[in-house]
């Protein structure tokens, strides 16, 4: 049985100052958020704003100029959910304005990330005079230089970190906008151009919401407003293509987007050897229900293949030598697009940073995933001169190097890891102590004001004790409880897949609160994730 840290968060101060229920106040108190962030979370004003920054205005003036001069405009996209949604937004903007346009998303394996000189040359050969990048471009220095030499103008719209001057004709970036736009995704950046030119377009907001969730953006300021409005637009049917990717009857909320829509969109880029990521754009923009359903079925097939292959890869990787301090796992049969998923699974199993590598045209390419407390990006930033490509952040990296350097590279990793002295420490599992009388329908509904949950609070776990527990159902998949506390009673559900032993009379019950509606019955429920005592 896991040990839990039970947090006693006195709600009185937060209740009084922010006028919220005790349950909401306990979550906010336990999160230790600043007053500024609390105020943002509690805002009920969901009005979408439009950036009036000079960079957005310049880009929009250039796009209208392209319309007035009948220019051909090319959109250069990216292969993840954010990049595909960005491409769809920008293409629909140009379509609605009547601008001749095309788009291209590179092959993840053959071409890699971002705008390449070869793509610029092809655009020139086809008569394009303006290129707009979406969710990429701040690192495409060689491609931009070639475009300038060929007389093609470039508008870069991107949200990634700018490491050196971007020589584009126009750069549209959150750092050049008003402070409330600081956390935009790539699609959020494209949305500001859409809103400036077309005002309100719910399907574009829905696409930007999917992208923000898929790219794990901080859900504050305008990004929070975009996600809330986008989820409503999805619920109202503004983007029928996304709706069919969610299980029938399930509410389209941030969880459904994160675990059902985003993985299916990402699977096409990861499995580009059996699918074409460029086909996602017309699918996302389609309003033809038959076409949508046909493509969604194909998308499900690709995602199933991705799951099957990644499971097989994970089994093979797990059987390799994993007693190293830093497992570096290579096999010629490994699929390049799935290395990150498998590395994440191995890292979670072994509580060690892990790198999974595949081979492609004389290069070793792979992805690494870390564990809490270990900065993977910093680890590979020094001492690995053989790297021909490298990028990422603290918890995830991608890299490549010549196949001839594989043995040397692996030895360097183990030597540096051994010298680091890193020792994994299990993160504390925490839950917020609440009295059972606070588990009411109205209090649980009040928690919705915190949704969508930013990653610095997450959907909270609660701990309740001094309960009378009765097991009312045992099945192969679930154990159901009826709990009675001081002045209240509620249900509990323990799913067997969590591998938590059933406890008949637990001292503490830990889980997430929800409302269970069944026929005419509406009851409070705790989805159990642990017991204490």
C-alpha positions in Angstrom: 0.0 0.0 0.0 1.5 3.4 -1.0 2.2 6.0 1.6 0.3 9.2 1.1 1.0 12.7 2.4 -2.2 14.2 3.6 -2.4 17.9 3.3 -4.4 19.9 5.9 -5.3 23.1 4.0 -7.3 25.6 6.1 -9.7 27.2 3.6 -10.8 30.2 5.8 -8.5 32.8 4.3 -9.2 31.9 0.7 -12.9 31.5 1.3 -13.1 35.0 2.8 -10.8 36.8 0.3 -12.0 35.1 -2.9 -15.6 34.2 -2.0 -15.5 30.6 -3.0 -16.7 27.3 -1.4 -14.7 25.5 1.2 -13.8 22.7 -1.3 -12.5 25.1 -3.9 -10.7 27.1 -1.2 -8.9 24.0 0.1 -7.6 23.2 -3.5 -6.4 26.7 -4.0 -4.7 26.8 -0.5 -3.0 23.5 -1.1 -1.7 24.6 -4.5 0.2 27.5 -3.0 -0.6 29.6 -6.1 0.0 33.3 -6.1 -3.0 35.6 -5.7 -2.6 36.7 -9.3 -2.9 33.1 -10.6 -5.9 32.5 -8.2 -7.6 35.5 -9.6 -7.0 34.3 -13.2 -8.5 30.8 -12.3 -11.6 32.4 -10.8 -12.3 34.8 -13.6 -15.8 34.3 -15.1 -15.0 36.7 -18.0 -14.4 34.3 -20.9 -14.4 37.0 -23.6 -11.8 36.3 -26.3 -9.5 39.1 -27.0 -7.6 39.8 -30.2 -4.0 40.9 -30.1 -3.5 44.4 -31.5 0.3 44.0 -31.5 2.3 45.4 -34.4 3.5 42.0 -35.4 0.0 40.7 -35.9 -1.1 43.8 -37.8 1.9 43.6 -40.1 1.3 40.0 -40.9 -2.4 40.7 -41.6 -1.6 43.6 -43.9 0.8 41.4 -45.8 -1.8 38.7 -46.2 -4.4 41.2 -47.5 -1.8 42.5 -49.9 -1.4 38.9 -51.2 -5.1 38.8 -51.7 -5.2 42.1 -53.6 -2.3 41.0 -55.9 -3.6 37.5 -56.5 -0.4 36.0 -55.0 0.1 32.3 -54.2 0.7 31.7 -50.5 2.2 28.5 -49.1 1.7 27.4 -45.5 4.6 25.5 -43.9 3.3 23.4 -41.0 4.4 20.8 -38.5 3.4 17.2 -37.8 2.2 17.2 -34.2 -1.3 18.1 -33.0 -0.4 21.8 -32.5 1.2 22.0 -35.9 -1.6 20.3 -37.8 -4.2 22.5 -36.0 -2.1 25.6 -36.8 -2.0 24.6 -40.5 -5.8 24.0 -40.6 -6.5 27.4 -39.0 -4.2 29.2 -41.5 -5.5 27.4 -44.5 -9.1 28.1 -43.6 -8.2 31.8 -43.1 -6.7 32.0 -46.6 -9.6 30.0 -48.1 -12.2 32.3 -46.5 -10.3 35.3 -47.9 -10.2 33.8 -51.4 -6.4 33.6 -51.5 -4.8 31.0 -53.7 -2.9 28.8 -51.2 -1.2 25.4 -50.6 0.3 23.8 -47.5 2.9 21.3 -46.7 3.7 19.4 -43.5 7.1 17.6 -43.7 7.7 13.9 -43.3 8.8 13.3 -39.7 11.4 10.7 -40.7 12.6 11.7 -44.1 12.6 15.5 -43.6 12.3 16.2 -39.8 11.0 19.3 -38.1 10.6 22.7 -39.6 10.8 24.6 -42.9 13.7 23.3 -45.0 15.6 24.9 -47.9 14.3 22.1 -50.2 10.7 23.0 -49.4 11.4 26.7 -50.1 12.9 25.8 -53.5 9.9 23.7 -54.4 7.6 26.6 -53.4 9.6 29.0 -55.6 9.4 26.5 -58.6 5.6 26.4 -58.2 5.2 30.2 -58.2 4.6 30.9 -54.5 5.6 34.5 -53.5 4.8 34.3 -49.8 5.4 31.6 -47.2 3.7 31.5 -43.8 5.1 29.1 -41.3 2.9 27.9 -38.4 4.2 26.3 -35.2 7.7 26.5 -36.6 10.1 28.8 -38.2 12.2 30.5 -35.5 15.0 27.9 -36.2 14.6 27.7 -40.0 17.5 30.2 -40.6 18.9 28.5 -43.8 15.4 28.1 -45.3 14.6 31.8 -44.6 17.9 32.9 -46.1 17.2 30.9 -49.3 13.7 32.4 -49.5 15.1 35.9 -49.4 17.7 35.0 -52.1 14.8 33.7 -54.3 12.6 36.8 -53.6 10.0 34.9 -51.6 8.8 36.8 -48.5 8.3 34.8 -45.2 6.0 35.4 -42.3 7.1 33.2 -39.4 4.3 32.5 -36.9 5.7 30.4 -34.0 5.7 30.1 -30.2 8.9 28.2 -29.6 11.9 29.8 -27.8 13.8 32.3 -29.9 17.5 31.5 -29.5 18.9 33.8 -32.2 17.7 36.6 -34.5 15.0 35.4 -37.0 15.7 37.0 -40.4 12.1 36.6 -41.6 10.3 39.6 -43.2 7.6 39.4 -40.4 7.8 37.5 -37.2 4.6 36.8 -35.2 5.4 35.5 -31.7 3.8 35.6 -28.3 6.8 37.5 -26.9 6.0 40.3 -29.3 2.4 40.5 -28.3 0.6 41.9 -25.2 1.3 40.1 -21.9 -2.1 38.3 -21.9 -1.0 36.3 -25.0 2.3 35.0 -23.4 1.2 31.3 -23.3 -0.1 30.8 -26.8 0.6 27.6 -28.6 1.4 27.6 -32.3 -2.3 27.3 -33.2 -3.0 30.1 -30.6 -0.6 32.3 -32.5 -2.3 31.5 -35.8 -5.6 32.2 -34.1 -4.7 35.8 -33.4 -4.2 36.3 -37.2 -7.6 34.6 -37.8 -9.3 36.8 -35.2 -7.8 40.0 -36.6 -8.8 39.2 -40.2 -12.1 37.3 -39.7 -13.1 38.3 -36.1 -14.8 35.3 -34.4 -14.5 31.8 -36.0 -15.6 29.1 -33.5 -13.9 26.2 -35.4 -10.6 28.1 -35.3 -11.0 28.5 -31.5 -11.8 24.8 -31.2 -8.6 23.9 -33.1 -6.5 26.3 -30.9 -8.0 24.7 -27.8 -7.0 21.2 -29.0 -3.5 22.4 -29.8 -3.1 24.1 -26.4 -4.1 20.9 -24.5 -2.0 18.8 -26.9 1.1 21.0 -26.4 0.6 21.1 -22.6 0.6 24.9 -22.6 0.1 26.8 -19.2 -3.6 27.3 -18.9 -3.5 31.0 -17.9 -4.3 34.3 -19.5 -5.8 34.2 -23.0 -4.8 30.6 -23.5 -7.2 29.6 -20.6 -9.9 31.7 -22.3 -9.2 30.0 -25.7 -9.5 26.6 -24.2 -12.7 27.3 -22.3 -14.3 28.8 -25.4 -12.8 26.1 -27.6 -14.3 23.3 -25.5 -17.7 25.0 -25.7 -17.3 25.3 -29.5 -16.4 21.6 -29.7 -19.5 20.7 -27.5 -21.7 22.8 -29.8 -20.5 21.0 -32.9 -18.3 23.7 -34.4 -15.7 21.1 -35.4 -17.5 17.8 -36.4 -14.2 16.1 -37.3 -12.9 16.3 -33.7 -16.3 15.3 -32.2 -16.2 11.9 -34.0 -12.8 11.1 -32.4 -14.4 11.0 -28.9 -16.2 8.0 -27.6 -19.9 8.1 -28.2 -21.8 9.7 -25.2 -18.7 11.1 -23.6 -18.5 14.8 -22.7 -15.9 16.7 -24.8 -13.8 18.2 -22.0 -10.0 18.6 -21.6 -9.6 15.0 -20.6 -11.4 13.7 -23.7 -9.2 16.1 -25.9 -6.0 15.0 -24.2 -6.6 11.3 -24.2 -8.8 10.7 -27.3 -8.4 13.5 -29.8 -4.7 14.5 -29.5 -3.2 10.9 -29.5 -5.1 10.1 -32.7 -3.9 13.3 -34.4 -0.3 12.7 -33.2 -0.4 9.0 -34.4 -0.4 10.1 -38.1 2.9 12.0 -37.7 4.4 9.1 -35.7 3.3 6.5 -38.2 4.1 8.5 -41.4 5.4 5.4 -43.1 1.8 4.1 -43.3 -0.1 7.4 -43.4 0.3 11.0 -44.6 0.0 13.7 -42.0 -1.0 16.2 -44.8 -4.4 14.4 -45.1 -5.3 15.5 -41.5 -5.8 19.1 -42.6 -8.8 18.5 -45.0 -10.2 16.1 -42.4 -10.1 18.6 -39.6 -11.8 21.3 -41.9 -14.4 19.0 -43.4 -18.1 19.3 -42.9 -19.0 16.3 -44.9 -20.2 13.7 -42.3 -19.6 10.7 -44.5 -16.1 11.9 -45.4 -15.4 12.6 -41.7 -16.5 9.2 -40.6 -14.6 7.4 -43.3 -11.4 9.2 -42.5 -12.0 8.8 -38.7 -12.2 5.0 -39.2 -8.8 5.1 -41.1 -7.4 7.3 -38.3 -8.5 4.7 -35.7 -6.7 2.0 -37.7 -3.5 4.0 -37.7 -3.8 4.7 -34.0 -4.4 1.0 -33.3 -1.3 0.1 -35.3 0.6 2.7 -33.3 -0.6 1.2 -30.0 0.2 -2.3 -31.1 3.7 -1.5 -32.4 4.6 0.6 -29.4 3.5 -2.2 -27.0 5.7 -4.7 -29.0 8.6 -2.2 -29.0 8.2 -1.7 -25.2 8.2 -5.4 -24.6 11.4 -5.8 -26.6 13.0 -2.8 -24.9 12.1 -4.1 -21.5 13.8 -7.4 -22.2 17.1 -5.6 -23.0 19.9 -4.7 -20.5 18.0 -2.3 -18.3 20.2 -2.5 -15.2 22.3 0.4 -16.4 22.0 3.7 -14.5 20.8 5.3 -17.7 19.3 2.7 -20.1 20.2 3.4 -23.8 18.2 0.9 -25.8 18.8 0.4 -29.5 17.5 -2.2 -32.0 17.5 -2.0 -35.8 13.8 -3.0 -35.8 12.7 -0.1 -33.6 10.3 2.4 -35.2 11.7 6.0 -35.1 8.3 7.6 -34.5 7.6 5.6 -31.4 10.9 5.9 -29.5 9.6 8.7 -27.3 6.5 6.7 -26.2 8.6 3.6 -25.4 11.3 5.6 -23.6 8.5 7.2 -21.4 7.1 3.8 -20.6 10.5 2.4 -19.6 11.4 5.5 -17.6 8.2 5.1 -15.6 8.8 1.4 -15.0 12.4 1.6 -13.9 12.4 5.1 -12.4 15.5 6.0 -14.5 16.0 8.3 -17.4 15.8 6.3 -20.6 16.9 6.8 -24.3 15.4 4.6 -27.1 17.2 4.7 -30.4 16.4 3.6 -34.0 18.4 3.6 -37.2 17.6 5.5 -40.4 19.9 6.0 -43.4 23.2 5.8 -41.5 21.9 7.9 -38.6 20.9 6.9 -35.1 17.8 8.8 -34.2 15.9 8.6 -30.9 14.1 10.1 -28.0 14.7 10.3 -24.3 12.4 10.6 -21.4 13.4 11.5 -17.9 12.2 11.1 -14.3 11.4 13.8 -11.7 14.5 15.6 -10.5 16.7 14.8 -13.5 17.3 17.5 -16.2 17.7 15.5 -19.5 18.2 18.5 -21.7 21.1 19.8 -19.5 22.6 16.3 -19.4 23.0 16.1 -23.2 23.8 19.8 -23.7 27.5 19.3 -22.9 30.0 16.5 -23.7 28.3 15.0 -26.7 30.0 16.5 -29.8 28.9 13.7 -32.0 25.3 14.9 -31.9 24.1 16.1 -35.4 20.7 17.2 -34.1 19.5 17.8 -30.5 16.5 19.5 -28.9 14.0 19.3 -26.2 13.5 20.3 -22.6 14.1 19.1 -19.0 11.9 15.9 -19.2 12.2 15.0 -22.9 14.8 15.2 -25.7 15.2 14.2 -29.3 18.6 13.6 -30.9 20.5 12.0 -33.7 24.2 11.1 -34.5 26.1 9.0 -37.0 25.6 5.2 -36.6 29.4 4.7 -36.4 29.4 6.6 -33.1 26.8 4.4 -31.3 29.2 2.5 -29.1 31.2 5.6 -28.1 28.0 7.5 -27.4 26.5 4.8 -25.2 29.8 4.6 -23.2 29.8 8.4 -22.7 26.2 8.3 -21.4 27.0 5.7 -18.8 30.2 7.4 -17.7 28.5 10.8 -17.3 25.5 9.3 -15.5 27.7 7.4 -13.1 29.6 10.7 -12.3 26.4 12.6 -11.8 25.5 10.9 -8.5 21.8 11.1 -9.3 19.5 9.0 -7.1 15.9 8.8 -7.9 13.5 9.8 -5.2 9.9 8.7 -5.3 7.7 11.8 -5.6 5.4 12.3 -2.7 1.8 11.3 -3.4 -0.4 14.0 -1.9 -4.1 14.4 -1.2 -6.1 17.2 0.4 -7.9 16.3 3.6 -11.6 17.2 3.5 -14.3 16.5 6.0 -17.0 14.2 4.6 -19.7 16.8 5.1 -18.1 18.9 2.3 -18.8 16.2 -0.2 -22.0 17.6 -1.6 -23.3 18.0 -5.1 -23.1 21.8 -5.0 -19.5 21.7 -3.7 -18.4 19.2 -6.4 -20.1 21.3 -9.1 -18.2 24.4 -7.7 -14.9 22.7 -8.6 -15.8 23.2 -12.2 -14.7 26.9 -11.9 -11.1 25.6 -11.7 -11.5 23.7 -15.0 -9.5 23.4 -17.3 -7.0 22.6 -14.6 -3.5 24.1 -15.1 -0.7 21.6 -14.6 0.4 23.3 -11.4 -2.7 22.2 -9.6 -4.1 19.3 -11.8 -7.4 17.7 -10.9 -7.0 17.3 -7.2 -7.0 14.2 -5.0 -9.0 14.3 -1.8 -8.6 12.3 1.4 -11.5 11.5 3.6 -11.5 9.5 6.9 -13.7 8.4 9.8 -16.1 6.7 7.4 -18.5 3.8 7.7 -17.8 1.7 4.6 -20.0 -1.0 3.0 -19.0 -2.9 -0.1 -22.1 -3.1 -2.2 -20.7 -4.7 -5.4 -17.7 -6.8 -6.3 -17.1 -7.7 -10.0 -14.2 -8.6 -12.3 -13.7 -4.9 -13.1 -14.8 -2.9 -10.2 -15.5 -2.7 -6.4 -18.3 -0.3 -5.4 -18.6 1.1 -1.9 -21.2 3.0 0.0 -19.6 5.5 2.5 -21.4 7.2 5.3 -19.7 10.1 7.1 -20.8 13.0 9.3 -24.0 14.2 7.8 -23.5 12.8 4.4 -23.2 9.6 2.4 -21.6 9.0 -1.0 -20.4 6.2 -3.3 -16.9 5.0 -4.0 -15.6 3.2 -7.1 -12.4 1.2 -7.2 -11.4 0.0 -10.7 -9.4 -3.3 -10.6 -7.0 -2.1 -13.3 -5.4 0.2 -10.7 -4.1 -2.9 -8.9 -5.1 -1.6 -5.5 -6.2 -4.2 -2.9 -9.8 -3.9 -1.7 -10.0 -2.7 1.9 -13.1 -3.5 3.9 -12.9 -0.7 6.5 -10.3 1.8 5.4 -9.3 4.6 7.8 -8.7 7.0 4.9 -10.1 6.9 1.4 -8.3 8.8 -1.3 -9.5 9.7 -4.8 -11.1 12.2 -7.2 -14.6 13.6 -6.6 -17.2 13.3 -9.3 -21.0 13.2 -9.8 -22.5 9.9 -10.9 -25.8 10.2 -12.8 -27.7 6.9 -13.4 -31.3 7.0 -14.6 -33.1 9.2 -12.0 -30.3 8.9 -9.4 -27.7 11.7 -9.0 -25.0 10.9 -6.3 -21.6 12.1 -5.1 -18.8 9.7 -5.9 -15.2 9.3 -5.1 -13.1 7.5 -7.8 -10.7 5.7 -5.5 -6.9 5.9 -6.0 -5.7 4.7 -2.7 -6.4 3.8 1.0 -4.6 4.6 4.2 -5.0 2.7 7.5 
